[in-house]
């Protein structure tokens, strides 16, 4: 069983002037954005968005660590 730990994220909250809906952005997690009609709904939606973001990133890292097809490492110099 995986252990659980608490991480605090800062969320930027914006209110749409026309609709009144709130948008949350987590600057620490690029592309992690959600919305809600109320602040409580927004924060619940942001929790879900953060968990999904972390899950996707974890899967990306797992795939990178799978080096079964790797045949070696090369060094490449590029003039720019």
C-alpha positions in Angstrom: 0.0 0.0 0.0 1.3 3.5 -0.9 1.8 5.9 1.9 -0.1 9.2 1.8 1.5 12.5 2.5 0.2 16.1 2.5 1.6 18.7 0.1 0.4 22.3 0.1 -0.1 24.0 -3.3 -0.8 27.6 -3.9 -3.7 28.3 -6.1 -4.3 31.6 -8.0 -8.1 32.3 -8.1 -9.7 34.6 -10.7 -13.4 35.5 -11.0 -15.0 35.9 -14.4 -16.8 39.3 -14.3 -19.6 38.2 -16.5 -20.4 34.7 -15.3 -19.1 34.9 -11.7 -17.4 31.5 -12.2 -14.0 31.1 -10.5 -10.9 29.8 -12.2 -8.0 28.3 -10.3 -4.5 27.9 -11.5 -1.7 26.0 -9.7 1.5 27.7 -10.8 3.7 24.9 -9.5 2.0 22.4 -12.0 2.0 23.8 -15.5 -1.4 23.4 -17.1 -3.1 22.5 -13.9 -6.3 24.6 -14.1 -9.9 24.1 -13.0 -13.2 26.0 -12.5 -16.1 26.2 -10.0 -19.2 28.1 -9.4 -18.3 28.6 -5.8 -14.9 28.7 -4.0 -15.7 25.4 -2.3 -16.5 23.8 -5.6 -13.3 25.3 -7.2 -11.1 24.0 -4.4 -12.6 20.5 -4.7 -12.1 20.6 -8.5 -8.5 21.8 -8.0 -7.8 18.9 -5.7 -9.0 16.5 -8.4 -7.0 18.4 -11.1 -3.8 18.3 -9.0 -4.2 14.6 -8.2 -4.7 13.8 -11.9 -1.8 16.0 -12.9 0.5 14.2 -10.5 -0.8 10.8 -11.7 0.0 11.7 -15.3 3.4 13.0 -14.5 4.2 9.9 -12.4 3.2 7.7 -15.4 5.5 9.7 -17.7 8.4 9.2 -15.3 7.7 5.5 -15.1 7.8 5.2 -18.9 11.1 7.0 -19.0 12.6 4.7 -16.4 11.7 1.7 -18.4 15.0 1.4 -20.3 14.5 -2.2 -21.6 14.9 -1.1 -25.2 17.9 1.2 -24.6 21.1 0.3 -26.4 23.5 2.9 -25.0 24.2 6.5 -24.4 25.7 9.0 -26.8 27.1 12.5 -26.4 26.1 15.1 -29.1 27.6 18.6 -29.5 25.4 21.1 -31.4 26.7 24.5 -32.5 24.0 27.1 -32.1 
